[in-house]
Structure formats: C-alpha cells, structure tokens
C-alpha cells in the first residue's frame, strides 16, 4: 500500500461523505462508507463512530483490518459497520467500495412489500441485472454472520435492497460506487413520484434496458469525472474536508 494511494483514498472518501450529507443521505451519525485501500486486501477505511458526515475529514477516517482492529485513527469503528462491511470486503474482492445509507427514496422502496426497481427511466436501466433483493428482514447487523449472508446475496451484483432496512451499493472504486449510489437514489425518487400519479408505469423491456446498462458500464472514468467535480466544489466551499 503506497502512502499516496492511502492519502488519495482518504480525501476521496471524505469528499463523498461530505457530498452525501449535502444530499440528505445521512441518518443521524449512522450508516457507513468503506473502501479497501489500493494494493491491500486486509485493511479498509471507514467513517468513524459518532461523527456526522458533514464533519468528516480525510484524517478522521479510520483504517482498520478485517478483524476490527484499528490500524490508524483516533476513533472507533461502530459495531454494525464492521459486521456488515468487513465480510463484504472479505468475500467479494471486487467490492473495493461499499456504501450503505438510509437515503430516503431508495429506502422507501425497501419498505414496500415486493417492490422492485423498475426500468421506467434511464437512471433505473443503468442497474439492469445489477440488483438483488433481500426480502426477509433479519434485524440489526450485530455480528459478521449477517454481513456474510448479505455478501453471499450480493454476489457479483452492484446493489442490494434490504427489505425494511435500506440499500447498499458496492463498486470497484470510490467514484464508481458513489456515481451508482447517486443515480440509484434518483431512479427510486422518480419511480416513487410516478407511482404517486396512480397511472400505469411504462416499463421498458429487457431487450432495451440491457443496452443502457451495458453502455454505462462501457464508459471509462465516469465515476472519476463525477468525483472530480464534487471535489472541485468542496475545494471552494468546504476545503477542510482534505485535512
């Protein structure tokens, strides 16, 4: 693990946490974003227990191992954060970034019996065949067995909707995962808004939805472009996130 890789990851993770706070994705001091640092498969960064996302800085993020031991940082790792995130990183090696929020619209979809993200808008088609559903609420993630169960359900997909709980998104890097998280919330918002009309939803067939997903996945650096724009604004308005 190179020092520059770790420093860059700290800045990027702090940036998306700050931006998520702006977007109203945070619930209290709960929910967590984690990232397996470049070149390592045994340590990850995660936001510290008890901090609002709006006050997180690069240096306040906790570096811990898969057993929950803090390697760098003065804070602690909240129990449910470790129980959910560590097993996902350990069992899904492609899930370098793992973001769990109770953002309002995606979480609302998790509360509707049998609800699915429907291909009725392009933002939803981005996730064609990339979503799994955990339709059985199993309580708080208080031990690694729950995280292991969720990791097995996700498999090689990008999104899991946990019934009566909320969404979780994984990605190959911080930019990609946050790009997906952002557009997932947008897709859910638009679907719920359309459902409120009481009119039938115009569902696009798989044959037309799949090419949208494939086109998005073929783009190079789309997440990095999004992340760069976020940091550009934060550098002007909240530069302390880099500290």
N, C-alpha and C positions, 0 to 999 in steps of 0.2 A: 504494500500500500504506500504510494507516494504521498508526501506531505501536501503537495499541490492538489492532488486528487481529493484528499480529505478536506482541505480548506475550501475547494470549489464546491464540494458536496454540501458542506455546512452552509455556505452562502445561498446555494440554490434551494435547499430545503427550508431555510429560514424565509426565503422570498415567497415560496408558495404557501407557507403557513400564514404569513402576513396578508397575502392576497386573499386567501380563503377567509380570513377574519373580515376583510372588507366586504366580501360577497355574502356574508351571513351564514357561512357553512359551519361555524363553531357552535357547540352547545356547552356552555359553562367552561370549565377547564378540562373537559373530557375529549375523547377522540384523539387519534394519533396518526401521524405520517412517519413512515420509517423508510430507510434506504440502506441497502448493503453497499458499503463503500467499494469503489473500483479496486479490483485486484484481491479482494478478500471475500471469503465465503463463510466467515465465522464471526464477523462483527458488523453491527449496523448502527446508524444514527437514528434517534427518535426524539421527539419533543419531550421535555421534562415534565414531571408530575407537578400540577398546581399552577402552571403558567397559562395565561391567556395567549392565544396565538398572536394577538396583536402586539405582545411584548417580547416574543421570542427573538433572539439574536443568534447569529452563527455560532458564537462561543457558548451560548447557553444550552445548545443541543447536547444530548447525552450520547456518548459512544459506549455501547455495551456488547457483550458477547451473547451467544445463543443460550447460555445458561443463566442469563440475567445479571451477570457481574458487570459493574460499571468500570469501564476502561479509562474513559476521560469524561470529566464533568463533575460539577459540584452537587447536582440534583439527584433525583431518584427516578426510576422507571416505574410508572404505575402498573399495578398487577395485571389488569386486563389488557394493557398494551403489550406487555411481554407475552402473556398467554396466547394472544391472538397473532401477533406479528412474528415472533420468533419461529414458531412452527411453519408458518407460510414461507418465510425466507429459507428455512432449512430444507423443506420438502419440495418447494417449487423454485429451483435455482434460477429460472428465467424471471422470477418476480423480484427484481432488484429493488423496485419501489413498491410500497404497499401503503395505500391511503384509505383510512376509514373515517367517515364523517356521518353525522346525522343531518346532513343538509336537507332542507325542508321538502323539496319536491320529490327527490329520489326516495327519501324515507317515507313520504306519504304513499308512494306506490307500493312500498313494502307492507303497508298496513291494510291493503285491500285484498280480500280473500281471492286467491288465484290470479292476481294481477300479473300482467306481463308487459314488458316494454315492447310496444308495437311499432312496426315500420310504417308510421304515418307521416313522418317528417324526416328530412335528410339526416338531422342530428341523431335520430334513433337508428337509421340504416347504417351508420358508422359502426354500430355494435352488432350487426347481423352475425349470428352464430358465435358471438363472443361473450354471451351472458349465460350464467347458470342461476338457478333459484333454489334456495334452501327454504322449503315451505313449512318446516317444523321448528318452531321457536324452542330453543334449548336452554334459555337462561343466560346469565352473565358468563363471560369468558373468564373464569376464575382459575383455570388450570390449562396446561398445554394440550390436554386431550381434546379440548374444544377447538383449539387452534389447528390441531392435526386433522380434525374432522372437516373443518372449513377448507383447509389446504387440499384435502382429497377431493372435495366437491369442486373447487375451482379448476383443478387440473391445469390444462393449458389455456384456459379462457382468461379474459381480462376483467370481468365484472361478476360479482355475486350479489344478488339481492337476498338479504337475510330477513325472512318474514318476521314481522313485529319488532324489528330491530333497525336495520338500515343497510346501506350499500357499502361495498368495499371494492376498490379498484387496484389492480396491480399493473406494473409496466416495466419495461427494460431500463428506464432511467427516469429521473425526476420530471423532466419536461414532458415526456410521453405520458406518464401516469397522470400528471396534472391536467394536461390537454384533454385526456379522456374523462377525468373527473368533471371538469368544467362542462364539456358537451353532454355528458350523461345527465347532469342536473338540468341543462337546457332542454334536452329531449323530454325528460319527465315533466318539466314545467309546461311545455307546450301540449303534451298529451293530456295532462290533467285539465288544462284550460279548455281543450277541445271537448273533453268528456263532459264538462260542465254545461255545454250547449244542449246536451240531450239528443243531439243528432248523431247518426251513424258515422263512425270513423272510416275514412277511406284508406284501407290497408293495402299497401303495395306488396305484390307477390314476391316470393323469394328470388325469382329469376331477375328481378330488377333491383332488389335491395342488396343482394350479394355484391354486384359490381361496385356499388357505392363503398361498401366496406373494403373491398379489395383495392379500390383506387386510393382511399385514405391511407391504408397500410403501405401502399407503394411509395408514398411521398417520403422524401428524405428530409429529416430535420424539422418536421412540422412542430414537434413538441419543443425543440430548442428555440425555434423562432418565437413561439408563444412565451417561453420563459424569458428570453432576452427582452421582449417588450415589457414584461412585468418588472424586471429588474431596472429597466431604464426609467420607468415611472417611480419606482421605490427609491432609486438613487437620488431623485429630485425631492421627493416628498417625505420619505422615511429612511434616510441614509443610515441610521443607526442599526438597521437590520444586519448590516455587514460586520458589525463589531463582535 
